[in-house]
């Protein structure tokens, strides 16, 4: 069977013939320019597949119409990239009501098999996509590519380009912030004009057409098209698919008096998400309910969670714990972040997860979700602004070398407890986190958590409130969104990463200045994580390399991060 690299070269050549440029197209208005006898202007947003099961997979494309009206789109699947050995085919109608997107749940497939697929309208054909069904029963290993935080104006999608060239990836996970909702003058847009990547539409995304146009712009990117065409995707949203720091009933920057009801904005965002992503909706009556599981043979049960929309309570604000004398109420703060009334994923999703975990016979329980689950607590003196991260790190080293040189004030800093301060993560919803940990202990499971959101790469041991080792978390860097390098522009990034590891007790590894993704390889014996980074997102010429590899081994005596 044709190798992935050969297939990618063919697919890239086909994409070039369609005239997809580096700067992309807005995609929601169309013209007859370049139109053949098909009556459509092409498949300008590529093809994609997603939510693979052992016998089926979602196939996706979008037609760029020449004029308004319904369009009949044919599809077919084959066992060869030349599309000669066709094993399934059909036709589907799309229209403006669906933003001319097409979704097919192609069933009747064999487990653990590679398939190829293509769409057509009359004589106009899409590029050929490659997908793969999930293995059933025993498999030797599972390889997953993991992405997060792809910001179009921040830089080129070189990370996607590198991932599309990888061999033997079973599926890609995108765990949130697939798009960003900001206006063209908003976050991370400093280089957008020079790169030809100014956000469209120019204004903040509020209405359905706004979100549709933003997805169309992202999906016009040739590197994003390449990775979608090369492997099936399994996705969940985070906040920026809707609005910054979204929670159940709002967002940190959504003002109803200015933008209208948040529910209308959320519905518009979710409608566009389901149109443009190759996702199977578990419940058509509840489009916000996207938690679902995927079983990769007997190796991995992957549970994709929603930590953002269906149940999350509003984030706490540290500023509200200061009184009029600027005294911080530490005890009240700790009580609130640990309150059992605060929900991250909600009781219904928690019960569903326990049911999935308890019934699973897989070697590994893997959570694909958005925000950091590991404890990222900082020393109280740092949180209170009494001491900088840099100075505290230096103090720890000085105290270790010569305890006699530490002043009484510095000793109080060193002996004070740590405090959570990233309250949009699981640190702000600790009762739910403890419930997940208790679940994994009760059912004696090997736990690996995958996270994104922060734009930086992390590896942490997961420990419960009593300090017991539960599992590990691997967190990916961003595709293009800037990381912590902006906070420490004059410091060596390696020193910054070492400082973070020194400050945060469960943290084992950090990379705070590079864009990249993870390749997670699971076998019966271990789960290995390889962090791959590109050297730039500001030009198309780039190099990519695996910078760090860590693993976790199965069994109650292990379940902690180790060197490979």
C-alpha positions as a Python dict, from the first residue, in 0.01 Angstrom:
ca = {
    (1, 'X'): (0, 0, 0),
    (2, 'X'): (121, 350, -79),
    (3, 'X'): (319, 514, 203),
    (4, 'X'): (205, 832, 377),
    (5, 'X'): (486, 1047, 240),
    (6, 'X'): (413, 948, -120),
    (7, 'X'): (44, 1011, -61),
    (8, 'X'): (116, 1354, 92),
    (9, 'X'): (325, 1454, -209),
    (10, 'X'): (42, 1358, -444),
    (11, 'X'): (-214, 1536, -230),
    (12, 'X'): (-1, 1853, -211),
    (13, 'X'): (35, 1856, -589),
    (14, 'X'): (-342, 1824, -628),
    (15, 'X'): (-394, 2109, -383),
    (16, 'X'): (-157, 2329, -582),
    (17, 'X'): (-359, 2261, -897),
    (18, 'X'): (-666, 2398, -721),
    (19, 'X'): (-486, 2728, -675),
    (20, 'X'): (-489, 2737, -296),
    (21, 'X'): (-247, 3010, -196),
    (22, 'X'): (-50, 3063, 122),
    (23, 'X'): (-264, 3355, 231),
    (24, 'X'): (-590, 3168, 182),
    (25, 'X'): (-939, 3271, 82),
    (26, 'X'): (-1230, 3394, 289),
    (27, 'X'): (-1441, 3118, 136),
    (28, 'X'): (-1791, 3238, 212),
    (29, 'X'): (-1855, 3440, -99),
    (30, 'X'): (-1770, 3290, -432),
    (31, 'X'): (-1731, 3372, -796),
    (32, 'X'): (-1756, 3177, -1116),
    (33, 'X'): (-1391, 3257, -1190),
    (34, 'X'): (-1202, 2934, -1249),
    (35, 'X'): (-1527, 2737, -1264),
    (36, 'X'): (-1541, 2435, -1491),
    (37, 'X'): (-1855, 2273, -1630),
    (38, 'X'): (-1956, 2153, -1284),
    (39, 'X'): (-2129, 2473, -1176),
    (40, 'X'): (-1906, 2502, -868),
    (41, 'X'): (-1585, 2696, -813),
    (42, 'X'): (-1414, 2399, -655),
    (43, 'X'): (-1346, 2233, -321),
    (44, 'X'): (-1137, 2520, -189),
    (45, 'X'): (-1135, 2409, 174),
    (46, 'X'): (-999, 2062, 119),
    (47, 'X'): (-1128, 1739, 268),
    (48, 'X'): (-1120, 1591, 616),
    (49, 'X'): (-1219, 1284, 811),
    (50, 'X'): (-1290, 1237, 1178),
    (51, 'X'): (-1433, 1046, 1472),
    (52, 'X'): (-1314, 706, 1343),
    (53, 'X'): (-1466, 391, 1488),
    (54, 'X'): (-1382, 33, 1401),
    (55, 'X'): (-1647, 22, 1126),
    (56, 'X'): (-1707, 383, 1021),
    (57, 'X'): (-1566, 734, 992),
    (58, 'X'): (-1697, 1083, 923),
    (59, 'X'): (-1598, 1228, 582),
    (60, 'X'): (-1609, 1608, 531),
    (61, 'X'): (-1570, 1868, 262),
    (62, 'X'): (-1712, 2202, 154),
    (63, 'X'): (-1831, 2304, -190),
    (64, 'X'): (-1766, 2660, -305),
    (65, 'X'): (-2081, 2727, -506),
    (66, 'X'): (-2104, 2941, -817),
    (67, 'X'): (-2453, 3053, -721),
    (68, 'X'): (-2706, 3002, -446),
    (69, 'X'): (-2907, 2682, -435),
    (70, 'X'): (-2878, 2316, -352),
    (71, 'X'): (-2574, 2118, -468),
    (72, 'X'): (-2561, 1740, -509),
    (73, 'X'): (-2222, 1609, -397),
    (74, 'X'): (-2101, 1257, -472),
    (75, 'X'): (-1855, 1074, -250),
    (76, 'X'): (-1668, 750, -270),
    (77, 'X'): (-1423, 545, -64),
    (78, 'X'): (-1155, 311, -195),
    (79, 'X'): (-873, 96, -68),
    (80, 'X'): (-618, 262, -298),
    (81, 'X'): (-517, 629, -346),
    (82, 'X'): (-590, 609, -719),
    (83, 'X'): (-956, 548, -623),
    (84, 'X'): (-981, 241, -847),
    (85, 'X'): (-1089, -14, -583),
    (86, 'X'): (-1409, 156, -467),
    (87, 'X'): (-1580, -8, -169),
    (88, 'X'): (-1847, 254, -85),
    (89, 'X'): (-2012, 551, -252),
    (90, 'X'): (-2314, 776, -226),
    (91, 'X'): (-2454, 1124, -275),
    (92, 'X'): (-2558, 1402, -40),
    (93, 'X'): (-2729, 1738, -84),
    (94, 'X'): (-2583, 2055, 66),
    (95, 'X'): (-2692, 2417, 57),
    (96, 'X'): (-2645, 2757, 217),
    (97, 'X'): (-2833, 2626, 520),
    (98, 'X'): (-2526, 2410, 596),
    (99, 'X'): (-2280, 2671, 464),
    (100, 'X'): (-2229, 2425, 175),
    (101, 'X'): (-2045, 2186, 403),
    (102, 'X'): (-2084, 1811, 354),
    (103, 'X'): (-2068, 1535, 614),
    (104, 'X'): (-2097, 1163, 549),
    (105, 'X'): (-2089, 892, 815),
    (106, 'X'): (-1934, 619, 600),
    (107, 'X'): (-2013, 281, 757),
    (108, 'X'): (-1951, -84, 681),
    (109, 'X'): (-1571, -52, 698),
    (110, 'X'): (-1314, -299, 829),
    (111, 'X'): (-1132, -232, 1159),
    (112, 'X'): (-773, -106, 1154),
    (113, 'X'): (-775, -36, 779),
    (114, 'X'): (-654, 259, 574),
    (115, 'X'): (-905, 400, 325),
    (116, 'X'): (-905, 681, 71),
    (117, 'X'): (-1196, 907, -15),
    (118, 'X'): (-1293, 1177, -262),
    (119, 'X'): (-1585, 1408, -338),
    (120, 'X'): (-1718, 1528, -673),
    (121, 'X'): (-1976, 1762, -821),
    (122, 'X'): (-2032, 1676, -1185),
    (123, 'X'): (-1679, 1671, -1332),
    (124, 'X'): (-1522, 1877, -1050),
    (125, 'X'): (-1333, 1658, -800),
    (126, 'X'): (-1178, 1722, -463),
    (127, 'X'): (-833, 1609, -361),
    (128, 'X'): (-810, 1253, -229),
    (129, 'X'): (-808, 1215, 147),
    (130, 'X'): (-662, 935, 357),
    (131, 'X'): (-825, 800, 672),
    (132, 'X'): (-808, 501, 904),
    (133, 'X'): (-1053, 304, 1115),
    (134, 'X'): (-984, 201, 1473),
    (135, 'X'): (-837, -139, 1546),
    (136, 'X'): (-1053, -397, 1720),
    (137, 'X'): (-901, -642, 1966),
    (138, 'X'): (-527, -651, 2022),
    (139, 'X'): (-302, -398, 1851),
    (140, 'X'): (72, -351, 1885),
    (141, 'X'): (59, 24, 1945),
    (142, 'X'): (-143, 343, 1899),
    (143, 'X'): (11, 667, 1771),
    (144, 'X'): (-167, 999, 1814),
    (145, 'X'): (-68, 1350, 1705),
    (146, 'X'): (-193, 1612, 1952),
    (147, 'X'): (-254, 1980, 1866),
    (148, 'X'): (-385, 2290, 2040),
    (149, 'X'): (-411, 2666, 1991),
    (150, 'X'): (-381, 2733, 1618),
    (151, 'X'): (-395, 3109, 1567),
    (152, 'X'): (-407, 3211, 1200),
    (153, 'X'): (-271, 3570, 1229),
    (154, 'X'): (10, 3465, 1467),
    (155, 'X'): (201, 3268, 1205),
    (156, 'X'): (210, 2993, 948),
    (157, 'X'): (86, 2645, 1031),
    (158, 'X'): (427, 2480, 996),
    (159, 'X'): (336, 2249, 1283),
    (160, 'X'): (52, 2103, 1076),
    (161, 'X'): (284, 2073, 776),
    (162, 'X'): (531, 1866, 978),
    (163, 'X'): (261, 1644, 1124),
    (164, 'X'): (120, 1570, 779),
    (165, 'X'): (455, 1412, 685),
    (166, 'X'): (465, 1172, 980),
    (167, 'X'): (427, 799, 925),
    (168, 'X'): (193, 567, 1114),
    (169, 'X'): (-26, 824, 1289),
    (170, 'X'): (-355, 654, 1374),
    (171, 'X'): (-545, 975, 1450),
    (172, 'X'): (-491, 1342, 1527),
    (173, 'X'): (-638, 1502, 1839),
    (174, 'X'): (-717, 1871, 1837),
    (175, 'X'): (-796, 1960, 2196),
    (176, 'X'): (-914, 2315, 2155),
    (177, 'X'): (-869, 2664, 2014),
    (178, 'X'): (-886, 2541, 1655),
    (179, 'X'): (-979, 2901, 1565),
    (180, 'X'): (-965, 3232, 1753),
    (181, 'X'): (-1258, 3468, 1772),
    (182, 'X'): (-1073, 3800, 1805),
    (183, 'X'): (-1102, 4098, 1574),
    (184, 'X'): (-823, 4156, 1322),
    (185, 'X'): (-653, 4404, 1555),
    (186, 'X'): (-678, 4167, 1852),
    (187, 'X'): (-456, 3907, 2010),
    (188, 'X'): (-132, 3798, 1837),
    (189, 'X'): (-188, 4003, 1523),
    (190, 'X'): (143, 4193, 1521),
    (191, 'X'): (281, 4011, 1217),
    (192, 'X'): (-48, 3938, 1043),
    (193, 'X'): (-23, 4210, 779),
    (194, 'X'): (331, 4117, 679),
    (195, 'X'): (243, 3747, 666),
    (196, 'X'): (-75, 3802, 465),
    (197, 'X'): (-278, 3649, 747),
    (198, 'X'): (-509, 3928, 863),
    (199, 'X'): (-818, 3778, 1027),
    (200, 'X'): (-1145, 3768, 832),
    (201, 'X'): (-1395, 3895, 913),
    (202, 'X'): (-1220, 4197, 1062),
    (203, 'X'): (-1458, 4233, 1357),
    (204, 'X'): (-1509, 4022, 1670),
    (205, 'X'): (-1698, 3701, 1594),
    (206, 'X'): (-2057, 3726, 1717),
    (207, 'X'): (-2295, 3591, 1452),
    (208, 'X'): (-2309, 3260, 1270),
    (209, 'X'): (-2177, 3406, 945),
    (210, 'X'): (-1882, 3555, 1138),
    (211, 'X'): (-1778, 3214, 1272),
    (212, 'X'): (-1835, 3048, 934),
    (213, 'X'): (-1611, 3296, 759),
    (214, 'X'): (-1335, 3248, 1018),
    (215, 'X'): (-1345, 2870, 977),
    (216, 'X'): (-1335, 2917, 600),
    (217, 'X'): (-1023, 3131, 630),
    (218, 'X'): (-845, 2877, 850),
    (219, 'X'): (-948, 2586, 629),
    (220, 'X'): (-810, 2764, 323),
    (221, 'X'): (-461, 2717, 470),
    (222, 'X'): (-274, 2450, 266),
    (223, 'X'): (-91, 2307, 567),
    (224, 'X'): (-411, 2262, 763),
    (225, 'X'): (-568, 2103, 456),
    (226, 'X'): (-269, 1868, 424),
    (227, 'X'): (-288, 1735, 779),
    (228, 'X'): (-665, 1689, 756),
    (229, 'X'): (-626, 1499, 430),
    (230, 'X'): (-357, 1275, 580),
    (231, 'X'): (-529, 1143, 894),
    (232, 'X'): (-862, 1138, 1080),
    (233, 'X'): (-918, 1404, 1346),
    (234, 'X'): (-1082, 1370, 1687),
    (235, 'X'): (-1167, 1712, 1826),
    (236, 'X'): (-1312, 1904, 2118),
    (237, 'X'): (-1350, 2276, 2154),
    (238, 'X'): (-1197, 2502, 2417),
    (239, 'X'): (-1292, 2866, 2473),
    (240, 'X'): (-1180, 3050, 2159),
    (241, 'X'): (-1410, 2854, 1932),
    (242, 'X'): (-1672, 3063, 2117),
    (243, 'X'): (-1521, 3344, 2327),
    (244, 'X'): (-1230, 3403, 2564),
    (245, 'X'): (-1255, 3215, 2897),
    (246, 'X'): (-1598, 3080, 2815),
    (247, 'X'): (-1797, 2916, 3092),
    (248, 'X'): (-2149, 2771, 3100),
    (249, 'X'): (-2339, 3100, 3081),
    (250, 'X'): (-2088, 3355, 2961),
    (251, 'X'): (-1736, 3466, 2885),
    (252, 'X'): (-1487, 3703, 3042),
    (253, 'X'): (-1524, 3952, 2757),
    (254, 'X'): (-1886, 3901, 2650),
    (255, 'X'): (-2100, 4198, 2755),
    (256, 'X'): (-2465, 4127, 2688),
    (257, 'X'): (-2546, 4499, 2685),
    (258, 'X'): (-2307, 4542, 2393),
    (259, 'X'): (-2312, 4207, 2211),
    (260, 'X'): (-2654, 4066, 2294),
    (261, 'X'): (-2743, 3741, 2477),
    (262, 'X'): (-2450, 3504, 2519),
    (263, 'X'): (-2673, 3205, 2437),
    (264, 'X'): (-2724, 3336, 2083),
    (265, 'X'): (-2351, 3382, 2032),
    (266, 'X'): (-2279, 3035, 2170),
    (267, 'X'): (-2541, 2877, 1943),
    (268, 'X'): (-2392, 3054, 1641),
    (269, 'X'): (-2042, 2933, 1732),
    (270, 'X'): (-2148, 2574, 1793),
    (271, 'X'): (-2348, 2558, 1471),
    (272, 'X'): (-2045, 2668, 1270),
    (273, 'X'): (-1820, 2426, 1462),
    (274, 'X'): (-2039, 2126, 1380),
    (275, 'X'): (-2061, 2234, 1017),
    (276, 'X'): (-1689, 2278, 967),
    (277, 'X'): (-1541, 2002, 1183),
    (278, 'X'): (-1547, 1628, 1098),
    (279, 'X'): (-1720, 1543, 1425),
    (280, 'X'): (-2004, 1298, 1487),
    (281, 'X'): (-2269, 1460, 1708),
    (282, 'X'): (-2354, 1215, 1990),
    (283, 'X'): (-2692, 1379, 2050),
    (284, 'X'): (-2851, 1589, 1772),
    (285, 'X'): (-3081, 1757, 2024),
    (286, 'X'): (-2785, 1875, 2235),
    (287, 'X'): (-2508, 2018, 2012),
    (288, 'X'): (-2310, 2129, 2318),
    (289, 'X'): (-2279, 1769, 2437),
    (290, 'X'): (-1968, 1641, 2262),
    (291, 'X'): (-1802, 1418, 2521),
    (292, 'X'): (-1745, 1075, 2366),
    (293, 'X'): (-1507, 776, 2375),
    (294, 'X'): (-1288, 592, 2124),
    (295, 'X'): (-1141, 246, 2184),
    (296, 'X'): (-810, 172, 2013),
    (297, 'X'): (-800, -206, 2041),
    (298, 'X'): (-707, -322, 2386),
    (299, 'X'): (-448, -49, 2434),
    (300, 'X'): (-623, 287, 2477),
    (301, 'X'): (-969, 401, 2573),
    (302, 'X'): (-968, 768, 2475),
    (303, 'X'): (-1231, 980, 2650),
    (304, 'X'): (-1279, 1324, 2497),
    (305, 'X'): (-1415, 1560, 2763),
    (306, 'X'): (-1587, 1896, 2754),
    (307, 'X'): (-1440, 2111, 3033),
    (308, 'X'): (-1575, 2433, 2889),
    (309, 'X'): (-1943, 2463, 2801),
    (310, 'X'): (-2198, 2225, 2942),
    (311, 'X'): (-2129, 2251, 3316),
    (312, 'X'): (-1837, 2481, 3398),
    (313, 'X'): (-1911, 2734, 3671),
    (314, 'X'): (-1778, 3085, 3629),
    (315, 'X'): (-1408, 3120, 3700),
    (316, 'X'): (-1305, 3262, 4038),
    (317, 'X'): (-1114, 3590, 4046),
    (318, 'X'): (-823, 3626, 4288),
    (319, 'X'): (-884, 4000, 4309),
    (320, 'X'): (-1216, 3939, 4487),
    (321, 'X'): (-1033, 3791, 4788),
    (322, 'X'): (-866, 4116, 4887),
    (323, 'X'): (-1036, 4332, 5150),
    (324, 'X'): (-1034, 4711, 5169),
    (325, 'X'): (-698, 4696, 5347),
    (326, 'X'): (-550, 4491, 5064),
    (327, 'X'): (-527, 4180, 5280),
    (328, 'X'): (-574, 3852, 5095),
    (329, 'X'): (-812, 3600, 5256),
    (330, 'X'): (-610, 3284, 5200),
    (331, 'X'): (-845, 3052, 5388),
    (332, 'X'): (-1157, 3169, 5205),
    (333, 'X'): (-972, 3138, 4876),
    (334, 'X'): (-863, 2779, 4946),
    (335, 'X'): (-1213, 2689, 5062),
    (336, 'X'): (-1370, 2820, 4742),
    (337, 'X'): (-1131, 2655, 4493),
    (338, 'X'): (-1194, 2323, 4671),
    (339, 'X'): (-1571, 2366, 4709),
    (340, 'X'): (-1770, 2058, 4599),
    (341, 'X'): (-2031, 2297, 4459),
    (342, 'X'): (-1791, 2417, 4189),
    (343, 'X'): (-1820, 2209, 3873),
    (344, 'X'): (-1585, 2177, 3576),
    (345, 'X'): (-1742, 1890, 3381),
    (346, 'X'): (-2068, 1841, 3569),
    (347, 'X'): (-2236, 1546, 3734),
    (348, 'X'): (-2384, 1399, 3415),
    (349, 'X'): (-2051, 1396, 3233),
    (350, 'X'): (-1873, 1267, 3543),
    (351, 'X'): (-2118, 976, 3569),
    (352, 'X'): (-2074, 904, 3199),
    (353, 'X'): (-1694, 904, 3238),
    (354, 'X'): (-1705, 665, 3531),
    (355, 'X'): (-1927, 430, 3330),
    (356, 'X'): (-1683, 438, 3038),
    (357, 'X'): (-1380, 386, 3262),
    (358, 'X'): (-1535, 105, 3466),
    (359, 'X'): (-1635, -90, 3153),
    (360, 'X'): (-1307, -41, 2968),
    (361, 'X'): (-1061, -328, 2944),
    (362, 'X'): (-798, -115, 2773),
    (363, 'X'): (-450, -92, 2921),
    (364, 'X'): (-465, 289, 2934),
    (365, 'X'): (-739, 538, 3015),
    (366, 'X'): (-655, 855, 2823),
    (367, 'X'): (-837, 1186, 2870),
    (368, 'X'): (-834, 1419, 2571),
    (369, 'X'): (-933, 1755, 2713),
    (370, 'X'): (-853, 2121, 2707),
    (371, 'X'): (-694, 2270, 3019),
    (372, 'X'): (-419, 2163, 3257),
    (373, 'X'): (-525, 1905, 3515),
    (374, 'X'): (-191, 1894, 3697),
    (375, 'X'): (-138, 2114, 4001),
    (376, 'X'): (34, 2432, 3884),
    (377, 'X'): (54, 2601, 4222),
    (378, 'X'): (298, 2883, 4294),
    (379, 'X'): (465, 2985, 4622),
    (380, 'X'): (245, 3222, 4821),
    (381, 'X'): (510, 3496, 4814),
    (382, 'X'): (506, 3485, 4432),
    (383, 'X'): (126, 3484, 4409),
    (384, 'X'): (102, 3776, 4651),
    (385, 'X'): (360, 3976, 4457),
    (386, 'X'): (607, 3985, 4746),
    (387, 'X'): (871, 3807, 4541),
    (388, 'X'): (922, 3746, 4171),
    (389, 'X'): (949, 3399, 4020),
    (390, 'X'): (1311, 3470, 3936),
    (391, 'X'): (1400, 3583, 4288),
    (392, 'X'): (1215, 3295, 4452),
    (393, 'X'): (1394, 3042, 4236),
    (394, 'X'): (1727, 3200, 4327),
    (395, 'X'): (1625, 3198, 4695),
    (396, 'X'): (1557, 2823, 4685),
    (397, 'X'): (1900, 2757, 4540),
    (398, 'X'): (2067, 2985, 4792),
    (399, 'X'): (1882, 2822, 5083),
    (400, 'X'): (1981, 2475, 4963),
    (401, 'X'): (2347, 2576, 4937),
    (402, 'X'): (2368, 2769, 5266),
    (403, 'X'): (2059, 2776, 5494),
    (404, 'X'): (2230, 3020, 5729),
    (405, 'X'): (2214, 3299, 5471),
    (406, 'X'): (1832, 3300, 5460),
    (407, 'X'): (1663, 3588, 5644),
    (408, 'X'): (1356, 3532, 5869),
    (409, 'X'): (1137, 3695, 5605),
    (410, 'X'): (1276, 3468, 5334),
    (411, 'X'): (1228, 3165, 5560),
    (412, 'X'): (858, 3257, 5593),
    (413, 'X'): (839, 3270, 5214),
    (414, 'X'): (997, 2927, 5183),
    (415, 'X'): (777, 2765, 5449),
    (416, 'X'): (447, 2915, 5329),
    (417, 'X'): (210, 2687, 5133),
    (418, 'X'): (165, 2707, 4758),
    (419, 'X'): (-147, 2856, 4602),
    (420, 'X'): (-328, 2791, 4273),
    (421, 'X'): (-349, 3098, 4052),
    (422, 'X'): (-448, 2967, 3706),
    (423, 'X'): (-816, 2945, 3789),
    (424, 'X'): (-937, 2868, 3437),
    (425, 'X'): (-770, 2524, 3470),
    (426, 'X'): (-859, 2230, 3695),
    (427, 'X'): (-677, 2416, 3976),
    (428, 'X'): (-989, 2633, 4001),
    (429, 'X'): (-1221, 2329, 4021),
    (430, 'X'): (-1039, 2097, 4257),
    (431, 'X'): (-1335, 1890, 4376),
    (432, 'X'): (-1402, 1769, 4021),
    (433, 'X'): (-1034, 1688, 3979),
    (434, 'X'): (-1030, 1484, 4300),
    (435, 'X'): (-1337, 1296, 4182),
    (436, 'X'): (-1161, 1200, 3857),
    (437, 'X'): (-856, 1086, 4054),
    (438, 'X'): (-1071, 886, 4296),
    (439, 'X'): (-1243, 720, 4000),
    (440, 'X'): (-913, 609, 3850),
    (441, 'X'): (-791, 471, 4183),
    (442, 'X'): (-1116, 287, 4252),
    (443, 'X'): (-1106, 111, 3916),
    (444, 'X'): (-727, 61, 3927),
    (445, 'X'): (-664, 231, 3594),
    (446, 'X'): (-351, 363, 3427),
    (447, 'X'): (-425, 731, 3358),
    (448, 'X'): (-273, 963, 3098),
    (449, 'X'): (-418, 1312, 3056),
    (450, 'X'): (-360, 1518, 2741),
    (451, 'X'): (-394, 1896, 2764),
    (452, 'X'): (-335, 2214, 2567),
    (453, 'X'): (-456, 2571, 2621),
    (454, 'X'): (-142, 2736, 2766),
    (455, 'X'): (64, 2760, 2440),
    (456, 'X'): (355, 2594, 2622),
    (457, 'X'): (465, 2232, 2663),
    (458, 'X'): (450, 2064, 3004),
    (459, 'X'): (484, 1720, 3159),
    (460, 'X'): (361, 1671, 3514),
    (461, 'X'): (290, 1395, 3760),
    (462, 'X'): (-75, 1386, 3868),
    (463, 'X'): (-116, 1361, 4244),
    (464, 'X'): (-428, 1382, 4453),
    (465, 'X'): (-481, 1613, 4750),
    (466, 'X'): (-304, 1363, 4977),
    (467, 'X'): (-3, 1349, 4744),
    (468, 'X'): (-75, 1001, 4605),
    (469, 'X'): (49, 937, 4253),
    (470, 'X'): (-247, 887, 4014),
    (471, 'X'): (-104, 921, 3663),
    (472, 'X'): (65, 1170, 3435),
    (473, 'X'): (-25, 1466, 3216),
    (474, 'X'): (136, 1554, 2883),
    (475, 'X'): (53, 1905, 2758),
    (476, 'X'): (123, 2030, 2410),
    (477, 'X'): (266, 2360, 2295),
    (478, 'X'): (61, 2571, 2054),
    (479, 'X'): (46, 2542, 1677),
    (480, 'X'): (110, 2915, 1640),
    (481, 'X'): (-10, 3117, 1942),
    (482, 'X'): (274, 3286, 2135),
    (483, 'X'): (390, 3133, 2462),
    (484, 'X'): (571, 3257, 2771),
    (485, 'X'): (864, 3396, 2573),
    (486, 'X'): (683, 3732, 2566),
    (487, 'X'): (684, 3751, 2946),
    (488, 'X'): (1062, 3701, 2965),
    (489, 'X'): (1199, 3861, 2647),
    (490, 'X'): (1550, 3911, 2786),
    (491, 'X'): (1599, 3569, 2943),
    (492, 'X'): (1727, 3245, 2799),
    (493, 'X'): (1413, 3032, 2740),
    (494, 'X'): (1587, 2730, 2888),
    (495, 'X'): (1644, 2923, 3210),
    (496, 'X'): (1276, 3021, 3218),
    (497, 'X'): (1168, 2658, 3172),
    (498, 'X'): (1405, 2541, 3445),
    (499, 'X'): (1270, 2813, 3674),
    (500, 'X'): (913, 2687, 3620),
    (501, 'X'): (1015, 2329, 3700),
    (502, 'X'): (1190, 2456, 4011),
    (503, 'X'): (886, 2654, 4128),
    (504, 'X'): (608, 2403, 4057),
    (505, 'X'): (654, 2082, 4252),
    (506, 'X'): (474, 1820, 4031),
    (507, 'X'): (614, 1972, 3709),
    (508, 'X'): (879, 1754, 3544),
    (509, 'X'): (938, 1924, 3209),
    (510, 'X'): (861, 2260, 3049),
    (511, 'X'): (926, 2420, 2711),
    (512, 'X'): (803, 2780, 2718),
    (513, 'X'): (917, 2941, 2393),
    (514, 'X'): (855, 2711, 2094),
    (515, 'X'): (558, 2614, 1878),
    (516, 'X'): (491, 2246, 1830),
    (517, 'X'): (283, 1938, 1893),
    (518, 'X'): (304, 1597, 2057),
    (519, 'X'): (324, 1247, 1918),
    (520, 'X'): (188, 1010, 2181),
    (521, 'X'): (264, 640, 2131),
    (522, 'X'): (87, 387, 2351),
    (523, 'X'): (167, 18, 2388),
    (524, 'X'): (76, -234, 2656),
    (525, 'X'): (399, -153, 2839),
    (526, 'X'): (415, 226, 2823),
    (527, 'X'): (291, 556, 2684),
    (528, 'X'): (566, 763, 2531),
    (529, 'X'): (532, 1133, 2448),
    (530, 'X'): (759, 1298, 2191),
    (531, 'X'): (745, 1677, 2179),
    (532, 'X'): (818, 1807, 1828),
    (533, 'X'): (889, 2175, 1768),
    (534, 'X'): (939, 2396, 1464),
    (535, 'X'): (1203, 2667, 1465),
    (536, 'X'): (970, 2937, 1328),
    (537, 'X'): (613, 3016, 1231),
    (538, 'X'): (706, 3349, 1068),
    (539, 'X'): (825, 3203, 738),
    (540, 'X'): (739, 2899, 532),
    (541, 'X'): (1093, 2761, 542),
    (542, 'X'): (1129, 2584, 873),
    (543, 'X'): (1300, 2294, 1043),
    (544, 'X'): (1134, 2056, 1287),
    (545, 'X'): (1279, 1824, 1546),
    (546, 'X'): (1183, 1609, 1844),
    (547, 'X'): (1328, 1793, 2141),
    (548, 'X'): (1220, 1578, 2434),
    (549, 'X'): (1078, 1232, 2493),
    (550, 'X'): (931, 1105, 2820),
    (551, 'X'): (726, 803, 2915),
    (552, 'X'): (500, 648, 3176),
    (553, 'X'): (485, 274, 3244),
    (554, 'X'): (174, 80, 3337),
    (555, 'X'): (102, -66, 3679),
    (556, 'X'): (47, 62, 4035),
    (557, 'X'): (421, 72, 4105),
    (558, 'X'): (476, 304, 3809),
    (559, 'X'): (226, 560, 3668),
    (560, 'X'): (479, 843, 3695),
    (561, 'X'): (693, 1032, 3444),
    (562, 'X'): (1021, 868, 3352),
    (563, 'X'): (1300, 932, 3109),
    (564, 'X'): (1287, 712, 2800),
}
